[in-house]
Amino acid sequence: MKIVFLDVKTIGEDLDLSNFDQLGEVVKYPFSSPGEIPARAADADVLVLNKPRIDEEAIRDAAKLKLVCVTGTGTNNLDKDYLKSRDIAWRNVAGYSTESVAQHTFAMLFYLLNKLRYYDDYVKEGRYTDDTSFTHFEEHFHELSKKTWGIIGLGNIGRRVASIAEAFGAKVIYSSPSGSAPQPGYHQVDMNTLLSLSDIISVHAPLTPYTKDLIGADAFRRMKSSCIFLNLGRGSIVSEQALAEALTKNEIAAAGSDVLCTEPIDPDNPLLAVKDSRKLFITPHVAWASVEARTRLMDTIYCQIRDYFRQSAS
């Protein structure tokens, strides 16, 4: 068996992937451009990838190919109809990053809610050494307890965020962009209600026709001026221009985002004009990427390949 990793750098270079050698010959490429994929896939039995598009043009000549494994949850890059026509199986991985993304959600929230950038700078810039008091009240912050937390997208991650928020004493409401039936034990509201009532709003939804461009200028105008908005879903759910304007006009208090419409970020992204880190905190799509989450991800991929060929042989 030959296993070809088309963009192994997307899972990090710190993971031990030696267990894959037990399955057969393993070839790893840091990244693969569309033009490089046909030759690299030509004699592969298995392709492991995150971002490359896998369609007829990419794998037309891959006569041995039996399995395509995506190192993530989204599979928009797979032409599933073509794979089915070739009897090529595909696998993705869900649930591996729930704890990591939930943890990052609260890291972003507390960075903004507790004004941590300001207070860290205050001490490290030497201003605390000349203060007249043991404490400093310049930047006000509030407790999460008793606040209303609105969640957009109540999947595995949304439910985990809800449970942690409730442990802090927050009241949790949620909205389903697709209009799915209420989930027992959770308080579902319509989107306008969520936007207007929430003190914190976090997005944990996938990018679908229901969520694309869901949060724009009108949505930000409906939010409280004290609202903290967090996007841990997908970049294209939110209008970046509208978010930049909402922050500039003080329509909302602050925002955090781990995802962007284009990644890596475009140099002309309007969010880059918001320089105040107390108002906007951006991380480069790392919420999913704890060492534990990435290890779970690749252990699952290993088991998928092993089990597929065991079943095929039986």
matplotlib code that plots the C-alpha trace (Angstrom):
import matplotlib.pyplot as plt

x = [0.0, 1.2, -0.1, 0.6, 0.2, -0.4, -0.1, 1.4, 2.4, -1.2, -1.2, 2.1, 5.6, 5.7, 3.5, 4.9, 3.4, 5.7, 2.7, 1.6, 4.8, 3.2, 0.5, 2.8, 5.0, 4.4, 5.3, 4.9, 4.7, 4.6, 2.1, 0.8, -0.3, -3.2, -0.7, 1.5, -1.3, -1.9, 1.7, 1.9, -1.4, -0.7, 0.4, -1.2, -3.6, -4.5, -4.4, -4.3, -5.0, -6.6, -7.0, -6.3, -9.2, -9.7, -11.7, -11.4, -8.6, -6.5, -6.9, -7.9, -4.7, -4.7, -5.7, -4.8, -6.6, -9.0, -9.4, -9.2, -8.8, -9.5, -7.6, -10.6, -14.4, -15.2, -15.2, -16.2, -12.9, -14.0, -15.9, -18.0, -19.9, -16.7, -15.2, -18.4, -18.2, -14.7, -15.7, -13.2, -14.1, -13.6, -13.4, -13.3, -12.9, -15.4, -15.3, -11.6, -11.2, -14.2, -12.2, -9.5, -12.0, -14.1, -10.9, -9.8, -13.3, -12.9, -9.3, -10.5, -13.4, -11.4, -8.6, -11.3, -13.7, -11.0, -9.0, -5.9, -3.9, -4.3, -3.3, -0.3, 1.0, 0.3, 2.6, 5.3, 5.6, 6.6, 3.4, 2.5, 5.8, 4.8, 1.1, -0.3, -2.5, -2.1, -4.7, -5.7, -9.2, -8.6, -10.2, -13.4, -14.4, -17.5, -18.2, -19.5, -22.0, -25.5, -24.6, -26.5, -24.4, -25.8, -24.5, -25.0, -24.6, -25.3, -23.2, -20.6, -18.5, -21.5, -22.8, -19.4, -19.2, -22.7, -21.8, -18.7, -20.6, -23.3, -20.6, -19.5, -23.1, -24.1, -27.5, -27.2, -29.5, -28.9, -30.1, -30.1, -29.4, -30.8, -34.0, -33.4, -35.7, -35.0, -32.5, -33.7, -32.1, -31.2, -33.1, -33.6, -34.5, -34.8, -31.8, -33.0, -33.8, -30.3, -28.6, -30.5, -30.4, -26.9, -23.9, -21.6, -22.2, -20.1, -20.3, -19.7, -21.5, -20.1, -20.2, -23.4, -26.0, -27.8, -24.7, -22.8, -22.8, -25.2, -23.7, -23.5, -24.1, -27.7, -26.9, -24.2, -26.6, -29.0, -26.4, -25.9, -23.2, -21.6, -21.6, -18.5, -18.7, -16.6, -16.3, -14.9, -16.9, -15.9, -14.7, -17.3, -20.2, -19.3, -18.8, -15.4, -16.1, -19.2, -17.4, -14.6, -17.2, -19.2, -16.0, -15.0, -18.5, -18.6, -21.8, -20.3, -17.7, -15.2, -14.7, -12.5, -12.0, -10.0, -11.2, -11.2, -12.7, -9.3, -6.5, -3.7, -5.2, -5.2, -3.1, -6.1, -8.4, -10.5, -10.0, -6.3, -7.2, -8.5, -5.3, -6.7, -6.2, -8.7, -11.4, -10.3, -8.3, -7.4, -5.7, -4.6, -7.0, -5.4, -8.4, -8.6, -4.8, -3.9, -1.4, -4.0, -6.6, -4.1, -3.0, -6.6, -7.1, -4.2, -4.9, -8.3, -7.0, -4.6, -7.5, -9.6, -6.9, -6.2, -9.8, -10.7, -8.1, -8.9, -12.5, -11.6, -9.4, -12.1]
y = [0.0, 3.5, 6.4, 9.9, 13.0, 15.9, 18.8, 17.4, 20.8, 21.7, 19.4, 20.7, 19.3, 18.4, 15.2, 11.7, 10.1, 7.0, 4.7, 5.2, 3.3, 0.2, 0.4, 0.6, 3.0, 6.6, 9.7, 13.2, 16.5, 19.7, 21.2, 20.3, 22.7, 21.6, 21.0, 18.7, 16.5, 14.2, 13.0, 12.6, 10.7, 8.5, 5.4, 6.1, 3.8, 6.4, 10.2, 12.1, 15.8, 18.9, 21.6, 20.3, 19.9, 16.2, 15.9, 14.2, 16.6, 15.8, 12.0, 10.9, 8.9, 7.5, 4.0, 2.4, 5.0, 3.4, 5.9, 9.7, 10.9, 14.5, 15.8, 17.8, 17.9, 19.9, 18.0, 20.8, 20.1, 16.6, 15.9, 13.2, 12.3, 11.6, 9.6, 7.5, 7.0, 5.6, 3.6, 5.5, 5.8, 9.0, 9.8, 12.9, 13.5, 15.1, 15.9, 15.8, 19.6, 20.2, 20.8, 22.8, 25.2, 25.6, 26.4, 29.0, 30.5, 31.4, 32.4, 35.0, 36.1, 36.7, 38.5, 41.0, 40.9, 41.3, 43.9, 41.7, 43.4, 46.8, 45.5, 43.5, 46.5, 48.7, 46.7, 45.9, 49.5, 50.5, 52.5, 50.3, 51.1, 54.7, 54.1, 55.5, 52.4, 48.7, 48.4, 50.2, 51.0, 52.6, 49.9, 48.5, 44.9, 42.8, 39.3, 36.6, 35.5, 36.6, 37.6, 36.3, 34.2, 33.7, 30.7, 30.5, 26.9, 24.3, 21.4, 19.6, 22.7, 25.0, 22.6, 22.4, 26.2, 26.3, 24.0, 26.0, 29.3, 28.0, 26.9, 30.5, 31.5, 32.8, 32.3, 30.6, 31.0, 29.7, 30.1, 27.6, 29.3, 26.3, 26.3, 22.9, 21.6, 22.7, 20.7, 19.4, 21.2, 24.3, 27.6, 28.2, 31.7, 33.3, 35.1, 38.7, 37.8, 36.4, 39.4, 41.9, 40.1, 38.7, 40.2, 37.7, 36.1, 33.2, 31.6, 27.8, 27.0, 25.5, 27.4, 26.5, 28.3, 29.2, 30.8, 32.4, 36.2, 35.6, 38.4, 41.7, 45.4, 44.9, 42.2, 44.3, 47.2, 44.9, 43.9, 45.6, 48.3, 46.3, 43.0, 41.0, 39.0, 35.9, 34.0, 30.5, 29.1, 30.1, 33.5, 33.9, 33.7, 37.3, 40.4, 41.6, 45.1, 45.3, 44.0, 46.6, 49.4, 48.1, 48.3, 51.7, 53.1, 51.5, 49.5, 46.6, 46.6, 44.2, 41.2, 38.1, 36.0, 32.8, 32.5, 34.8, 34.9, 34.4, 32.5, 33.6, 37.1, 39.4, 42.5, 44.7, 43.0, 45.8, 44.3, 45.1, 48.8, 48.1, 48.5, 48.5, 45.0, 45.8, 46.0, 43.3, 40.1, 37.9, 34.6, 32.7, 29.8, 28.0, 27.2, 23.6, 23.0, 22.0, 19.1, 16.8, 17.7, 17.2, 13.9, 12.7, 13.8, 11.8, 8.8, 8.7, 8.9, 6.1, 3.9, 4.8, 3.6, 0.5, -0.5, 0.2, -2.2, -4.8, -4.8, -4.9, -7.9, -9.8]
z = [0.0, -0.8, 1.4, 0.0, 2.3, -0.1, 2.5, 5.6, 6.9, 7.5, 10.5, 11.9, 11.9, 15.6, 15.4, 15.3, 12.2, 12.3, 13.0, 9.4, 8.3, 9.7, 7.0, 4.0, 2.0, 3.1, 1.1, 2.6, 0.7, 2.6, 0.2, -3.3, -6.0, -8.3, -11.0, -8.8, -7.6, -10.7, -10.7, -6.9, -6.7, -9.8, -7.9, -4.5, -2.8, -0.2, -0.3, 3.0, 2.7, 4.1, 1.5, -2.0, -4.4, -5.3, -8.5, -11.9, -13.0, -9.9, -9.8, -13.3, -13.7, -10.1, -11.1, -7.8, -5.6, -3.1, -0.2, 0.3, 3.9, 4.9, 7.9, 9.1, 9.1, 6.0, 2.7, 0.2, -1.6, -2.6, -5.8, -4.1, -7.3, -9.1, -6.3, -6.2, -9.9, -9.4, -6.3, -4.3, -0.6, 1.4, 5.1, 7.2, 11.0, 13.3, 17.0, 17.4, 18.1, 20.4, 23.6, 21.8, 20.1, 23.3, 25.2, 22.6, 22.7, 26.4, 25.9, 23.4, 25.6, 28.7, 26.8, 25.7, 28.6, 31.3, 29.3, 29.6, 26.9, 28.6, 32.1, 30.9, 29.0, 32.0, 34.2, 31.6, 30.4, 34.0, 34.8, 37.8, 39.5, 39.8, 40.8, 43.9, 44.7, 44.8, 42.1, 39.0, 37.8, 34.4, 32.3, 33.7, 33.3, 34.3, 35.5, 33.1, 35.7, 35.0, 31.4, 28.4, 26.0, 22.6, 20.5, 16.8, 15.8, 18.6, 17.4, 19.5, 20.0, 20.7, 23.3, 25.0, 25.1, 26.5, 29.4, 30.3, 30.0, 32.3, 34.8, 35.0, 35.7, 32.3, 30.8, 27.4, 24.4, 20.9, 17.4, 14.5, 11.1, 9.3, 11.4, 12.9, 15.7, 19.2, 21.2, 24.6, 27.5, 25.5, 25.0, 21.3, 20.1, 16.7, 15.3, 16.0, 19.6, 20.0, 18.5, 20.6, 24.0, 24.1, 26.0, 24.3, 21.0, 19.7, 16.2, 16.0, 12.8, 9.6, 6.3, 4.6, 2.4, 5.6, 7.3, 4.4, 5.0, 8.0, 10.1, 8.3, 9.1, 10.0, 12.5, 14.2, 14.5, 16.4, 18.9, 22.3, 22.2, 25.1, 23.2, 22.6, 19.4, 18.7, 15.4, 15.9, 12.9, 9.4, 8.1, 5.4, 7.9, 8.9, 6.7, 7.7, 6.3, 8.5, 11.5, 11.1, 10.7, 13.8, 15.9, 14.5, 15.2, 18.7, 17.6, 19.6, 22.4, 21.0, 18.7, 18.5, 15.4, 14.7, 11.2, 8.2, 4.7, 3.1, 5.0, 5.3, 5.7, 2.8, 3.3, 2.4, 4.9, 6.5, 10.0, 9.8, 10.1, 13.6, 15.6, 19.1, 20.5, 23.3, 20.6, 18.2, 18.8, 15.8, 15.9, 12.7, 12.6, 15.5, 17.8, 16.5, 16.7, 20.3, 20.3, 21.8, 19.1, 16.2, 17.8, 18.0, 14.4, 13.0, 15.2, 13.7, 10.2, 10.9, 12.2, 9.2, 6.8, 8.8, 9.2, 5.5, 4.2, 6.9, 5.8, 2.2, 2.7, 4.7]

ax = plt.figure().add_subplot(projection="3d")
ax.plot(x, y, z, "-o")
ax.set_aspect("equal")
plt.show()
